């Protein structure tokens, strides 16, 4: 008599436990897997344009009629630059050109005749190799450069010659935003020697530039 009752109670208990377990499984909520977020790094790849200015310190050696002399030609410089970069890892490869106006000139007076000697227009085409640390780019640069030298004699006229040579230097670019960056750069320019009229001129120059550029 008691066996059927005991069996019924056991079955009812088993069903209750099973139903409770099913409810627990349905109510269990699993937390979503964490999503990794990566902060985008600044890239120097792309083209850019900018303006630059600063100071120059030049030296000219002159030889005429067996007589030699040397003098310094210091002044300001202002111009623009354009270039393009390609970044691979931390290394940045690029090419850049610039065109500037120099205020490097001296005036000499001989027996009442004034002679102005100096340079005005200059430019370069250079390769660049840099190492990027996020928004900062440290680089070396080198290539071809040219400058127009002149001798202007009162009452006689102005003669000009284009000096060609090489330029080497280094600098740092720093990006303030994704498109706007600043620059500080030093370069040494060796223009070789040319004849202006009857005078042979050997000319080299140091320049320090600061600039502002826009990347696109």
Buried (B, 14 or more C-beta within 10 A) or exposed (E): EEEEEEEEEEEEEEEEEEEEEEEEEEEEEEEEEEEEEEEEEBBBBBEBEBBBBBBBBBBBBBBBEEEEEEEEBBBBBEBBBBBBBEBEEEEBBBBBBBEBEBBBBBEEEEEEEEBBBBBBBBBBBBEBEBEBEEBBBBBBBBBBBBBBBBBBBEEEEEBEBEBEBBBBBBBEBBBEEEEEBBBBBBBBBBBEBBEBEEBBBBBBBBBBBBBEBEBE
